[in-house]
Amino acid sequence: QEVAGLILERMNRQTDRQTDLTFFYFFPHTESASARECQSFLGFAHFLSELGSHPSLPRLLGVVTVQTPLMIAVEELEHRDLLSFLWRCRQDHTGQEAPCDMTERQIFTMGAQIGSALEYLHSKNYIHGNVKARSVLVGRDLSVKLWGLGPAYRRKTSAGSIEYVGDMEMRKWQAPEASARWSFGILLYEMVTLGGPPFPNIIASELLQHLQRVNTIKRPPNCSNTLYSIIKSCCQWKPMDRVSLAELIRKLQSKEKSTNDQAVLRVSEPFDMEKYMREAGYGESLNYTVL
Ligand SMILES: Nc1ncnc2c1ncn2[C@@H]1O[C@H](COP(=O)(O)OP(=O)(O)OP(=O)(O)O)[C@@H](O)[C@H]1O
């Protein structure tokens, strides 16, 4: 904490910028970290620095490479990841006040911001490959930024391989072939269901067969025709039938302007973490903590 404070002070002096909200990634996390892991941490830091800046990507503030613990400092987004934010937006969240009343218009706004971050990454020849609510961070003003860049970095270092398609954790977010537009549809689905798991009644290993039969994702009860048709345009079975990213951003921006809904999205079912993990198809090894 102390070292981080000093680094922050120095960074602010060097960059002539006052940053009070900073999120630090430290390395090593354990005593037994290997040289290879260290290289990978530094490689990731380098990858972030090469990405350049975009309004919908968290700002890289600095990297400490000369002494351990190594550190990557990025701008902190107050509401943290979108998935736990959505859960907190549910009315039945006991005790604390919900951080926001989510409306469909908010989904269009957030969706357009994430779309533009993805478009920026594509313009730099990076494939994100990890689009989901957990990879999105929410700021104080409810603007969102795309994070979860680990797979994009690993893809880059493994020469464009699509090794993550088979990853158990991501099965319900990924199309049979890796496709940002598909996962984008699932991200919109997560937003409208306030963090519900995609395909809740289908087990991950049977998803492919299910999609071959029904071809698309089921409409959530509180989803409007407009939003559902956008979700479906992303989640078409055949990749060539899916909306292009540019068209998707255009649609989201236009709906954002034309929607004046004030209707707050509600989900009647109380949130149950165990049920979520099971229905989302996460392996038991994953330990997801909501702060
Ligand atoms: N810049 C940030 N500002 C605020 N919160 C952050 C920031 N970066 C990460 N977090 C929070 O810390 C958590 C862990 O971050 P991390 O980047 O390690 O993701 P992760 O859970 O390991 O991602 P994944 O497992 O999907 O790759 C996030 O889920 C998010 O809530």
The ligand as an ORCA input file, in Angstrom:
! r2SCAN-3c Opt
* xyz 0 1
  N      -9.379     -0.809    -13.200
  C     -10.228     -1.376    -12.340
  N     -11.065     -0.609    -11.614
  C     -11.923     -1.163    -10.736
  N     -12.027     -2.480    -10.508
  C     -11.227     -3.292    -11.201
  C     -10.288     -2.802    -12.138
  N      -9.643     -3.860    -12.689
  C     -10.169     -4.954    -12.108
  N     -11.120     -4.626    -11.209
  C     -11.915     -5.527    -10.359
  O     -11.092     -6.597     -9.916
  C     -11.625     -7.861    -10.342
  C     -10.460     -8.758    -10.763
  O      -9.805     -8.139    -11.868
  P      -9.018     -8.979    -12.941
  O      -8.594     -8.053    -14.022
  O      -7.956     -9.769    -12.243
  O     -10.148     -9.874    -13.520
  P     -10.395    -11.415    -13.440
  O     -11.595    -11.666    -12.581
  O      -9.115    -12.120    -13.185
  O     -10.839    -11.576    -14.901
  P     -11.036    -12.874    -15.688
  O     -11.010    -14.023    -14.708
  O     -12.356    -12.664    -16.329
  O      -9.892    -12.826    -16.639
  C     -12.573     -7.502    -11.496
  O     -13.614     -8.456    -11.605
  C     -13.088     -6.143    -11.120
  O     -14.202     -6.242    -10.248
*
